[in-house]
Amino acid sequence: MFPKKSVILFAAGWMLLVLIALPAHASAIVSQPNPSTVIIETFPIFENQLTVRQAHVAWLAAKEEVGMQATIAYVASINGSATTLSTIHENFRKSQTNVGMADSHEALDAILQDFRGITQSFRDETAVQMKASNGIPGELRASMQSALAASTSMRSLDDQYWDTRKKTDLADFDLRVERAGEMLTAFRSNGYEITAAQEKLKEITTMRNELATSIRTRDNQCIEQTHKKIHASSIGFAQTVRELRMNVSPDYNIRQKIEQGRAMMTRAGMVNADLQTRGLINGSAGTYVATGTTQLAVAATQLDNGNTEGAKATLLQFRTTVQSLRDSYRAVLVKEDLPQTTAQGVLSVAQSLDITAARMLAL
């Protein structure tokens, strides 16, 4: 069963769609793993990709729409006026088409807000018609339950939601295991003893079957408990790797930060080029990339010359540049009507810039 996030419309049992689905946590977009990113790589309790929430909202909307149809049919059967209800129902169906086009959690939030207003109007009009035509709540409830049980489209969307959730959750799990493994490989290649960390990672890996089974059985409580177990074990893994990090030289960490920064500036430059072809980029984004690239070059030179503290200070300046670049992309997302793929690319880089800025403090 899905988490119960609806409220009873009135005694008949009509459900009012509310702002729910899975928690709107933004997924962390990270660069290639290295020994300094372990805390960011901790397995989250909930990842909640946009596609999972989108499929969930589509299922909920379909359930509401089937209930509306059943209500309209019942009101008509007791000689009530279904004209206004039909108009509201049509407005709801038009809003439904927006779910599949939502390209962000904010877009889904806006759609759900629209759903709430429409279903509130439907509730009010239903109450008026039930009173005017002496409708029987029990009969309406039975009619809706029958319609929901017979709806093949709703069952299809139910299956689609769970299929999407299974693929996404397991893909996220596998990716994080892969990144953690690559991180340990990087440690080993630098001469570090990683046996304890490997055992912790193996402990996490064995939980994949439990996660897959809980999703296959569609048991939300079991899924949540499994996520918590994985998260708890990953904290132990993070602690083990943190102990390894304590033995990594400051120069090595700084060098890693510089390489991460360069990779980030390369990504940002590619996004700028894409936006430039669309005539949407402002001059500030390009300036920030140029400034950041120069700051990284200065930090590398300082490190080569043995000026570790100077390199740290320069990377903190670079952090400010990264934050300004992130804000410039956020402004583009707010002000411009971007194609979906372009908007996703800009959002991904903005999120990665947030993580890059955080890493610059871990020196």
N, C-alpha and C positions, 0 to 999 in steps of 0.2 A: 504493500500500500504506500501511497505517497504521503509525505508529511501533511497533516491536516492543517491547512492554512486558510480555509474558508470559514465563513460564519453563516449560520442559518438565517436566511432572509426573513422568514416568519414561520409560523407553525407548520405550513405546508412543506417546508424543507428546501426552498430555493436557496442556492448557494451564491453568495456575493464574492466575486473574485477580488482578491486583495494583493498587495505587493508582497510577493513571496518568492517562490522557487528557491534555489539554493542560495546561500549567503553570497553577496556580490564581492568576493575577494578577488582582487586583481592577481593574475598569475605572474610570478616572478620570471622575467626573461633574463637569462644569465648568459655570459660569454663562456668561452671554453674553461673547463674546470682547472683549478690549480690549488696548491696547498693553502692558499690564503682565503678561499671562498667557502670553507666548510659550513659556517653558520648559515649562509644564504642557501646552501644545498640541503639543509635539514628538511626531511620529508614533512610537508604540512599535513594538518588534520583534514583540511578540505582544500582542493585545488580549484574546483569549479570553473572549468573553461566555459566561455560564452556559449559554445554550441550545446553544452549540456543544459544550461539554464534556458536556452532558447527552445529546445525540444520539450522541456518541462512546461514552459509557459504555453506552448502550442497545445499540449495535451489538456492543460487546465482550461484553456479557452474553448477547446472543442467540447469539453464536458459542460461548460456553461451554456454553450450554444445549443447543445442537445436539450438541455433543461428548458431553455427559452422556447424552443419549438414545441416541446410537450406542454408547456404552460399556455401558449397561444392556442393550441388545439383544444385544451381543456376549457379555457375561457369561452371559446367559440361553441363548444358542445353544451354549455349551460346558458347559451344565448346572451353572453356578455359581449361587449365591444372589444374586438381584438385589433382594431385599426392602429391605435397608438402603439400597442405592444409590437405589432409587426414592423412599424417604422423604427422603433428602438432596436428591435432585433436586426434589422437591416444595417443600422449604424454599427452595431456590434460586429457583424460579419465583415464590414468594410475595414474595421480596425484589426480584425483577425489577420487580414492579408499583410499587415505591417510586421507581424512577428517574424516571418521568414526573411524579411529585409533588414532587421535590426543588426547593426554592426558593432554595438557596444552595450555594456551593461546600462549605461545612461539611457540609450535608446529604448531598451526593454523596460526600464523604469517608467519612461514617459508613456509607453504603450499600456502598461499596467495601470497607470494613473487614469488614462482614458477609459480603460475597461471598468474601473471602479465607478466613474461617473455614469457610464452607460448602464451598468447593472443596478446602480442605485435608482436611476429613473425607471428601470424595468420593475424593480421591486415595488416602488411607490405606485405605479400604474396597476400592477397585479393586485395589490392590496385593495385599490379602489374598485376594480372589477369583481374581485371575490366578494366584497361587501355588497356591491350593487346587485349581483346576480345570485346571492346566497350560495356561493361556492363552498364546497366541503374540503377542508384542508387535507383530510386523509385520502380523498380521491385524487387530488392533485399530486400528493406525494407519491401515491402508487403509480400514477401515470408517468411521472418523471422517472421513477425507479425502473419501470418497464422500458422506457425509451433508452435509458442509459445502458441497460442490460443488452438491448438489441442493436446498439450502435456499433457497426463494424469499423467505421472510420475512427471512432474514439479508441477502440481496442488497438487499431493499427498504430495510432499515435502513441499509445501507451507502450507498445512494443518498440517503437522507434526511439522513444525516450530512453528506455532501459538499454537498448542496443548501443545508443550513442554514449550513455554513461559508462557502460562496460568498456567500450573501446577507448574512451578518453581516459578513464581512471587507470586502466592497465598500461596504456601508452605512457602516461605521466610517471607511473611507478617504474616502468622499464627504463625510461629516459634518466630518471634520477639515480637508479642503480648503476646505469652505464656511466654517468658523470662521476659518481662516487668512485667507481672502479678506476676510471681514468685518472682521477685525482690521486688515488693510492699508487697507481703506476708511476706517476710523476714523482712521488716521494721516493719510491723504490729506486728509480733511475738516478736519484740524487744521493743514494747510499743510506736511506733510512730504513729501519726495521718496522715493517708494517703488519706483522702477523696479528697483533691484537686488533687492529682496525679491520683487517680482513675478516676476522671472526665475527665482529660486530656487523659488518656488511652482510655476511652470510646469514646471520640471524634475521636480518631484515628481508633478505631475498626469499627465505623460506616462507614468509608470510604472504607471498603473492597468491598462492593457491587459496588461502583463506579469504583473501579479498575477492578473488574471482568467484568463489562459491557464494559469498554473501551477496554479491551483485546478481549472480544468476538466479538466486532464490528471491530476489527483490525484497530483501529484508533490510530496511533502512536502519533499524537499531543495530543489527549485526554489522552493517557497513560502517556505521559511526564508531562502534567499538573496535573494529579492525583498524580503521584509520588512526585511532588513538594509540593502539598498540604499536603500529608502525612508527608513529611519531615519537612515542616514548623511547623505542629502540634507537631511533635515529639521533635522539639527544645523546644517548650513550656513545653512539658512533662519533658524533661531533666532538664530544669530550675527549675521546681517544685521539682523534686527529688534532685537536687543539694542543694536546700534549706533544704531538710531533712538531707542531708549528713552533713551539717554544724553543726547539733546537735549530730552527732555520735562521740563518744569519740575517740581520737587518738589511744588508745590501741585496740579498736574494729577494726578500719581500718587496723592496722598492723596485727592483728590476721587473718583478712580476706586475706591479702596479703600472709601471710605464708601458709594458707590453699590452696590458688590458686597455689602458687609455688609448694607445695607438689603434688597436682594433676597433674601439668605440668611435674614434674620429673617422676611421675609414667607413664605417657603417653610416655615420651621420653625413659624410660627404656624398655617399650614394643616394641617400634620401634627398639631400639638397638638389642633386642633379635631376632627380625625378620631378621634384616640385618645380624646379626651374623650367623644365620643358612645358609645364602646365601654367607657367606665369604666376605662380602662387607664393614663391619664396620671398621673404623680405631680406634685406641686406644683412640684418643682424645675425641670422643663422650662419651664413657663410663666414662672417667676421669671427664668430665664436669658434668655429671649426679651425680657422687659420690661427687664431690666438692659442687655442688648446694644443694644436700641433707644435707650435713654437715652444710653448711651455714644457711639453714633453721632451723635446729635443734638448732644451736647457737642463732639465732634470737629469737626463741621461749623461750629458757632458759633465755635470757636477759629480755624478756618481763615479764616472770613469776617473775623475781627478781626485777621488777620495773624499769629496765634500758631501758626506752622507746627510748631515743636517741641512745643508743648503738644498739638496735634492728633495728632502721632506718638505721644506718650506715652499718650494716651487710646486710640488704636487698639491699642496693645500690651495695655492693660487689656481691651479688647474681645476680643482674641485669647484671653486666659485664659477669658473668659466663653464664647466659642465652643467651646473645648476641653471645658469642663464640660458644656455642652449636648450636645456629641457623646457624651460618656460616659454621659449620662442616657439617650440613645436606645439606646446599646449595651446598657445594662442592661435596657431594655424588650425588646429583641430576644432576650436570653438568658432572661429570666424569664417572658415571656408567650408564649402560643400564639396568634400573630396569623394572621389570614387572609393568604393569599399576597400579594394586591395591597397590603394594608396593610404587611406586612413589607417588601416591596420598596420602598415609599415611604419607610419609616423608614430602611432601609439606604441608600437613595440620598441622603437628606438628611444622614445621618451621614458618608458619604463626602465630600459636598460641604463639610461643616463642616471636615473635615480639610484640604481644599484652601484654604478660606477662611482658616483659621488660618495656613497656610504663607504665604499672600499678605501677611498683615499684617507679616511679617518683611522683605518686600521693599520697604522704604520708603527 
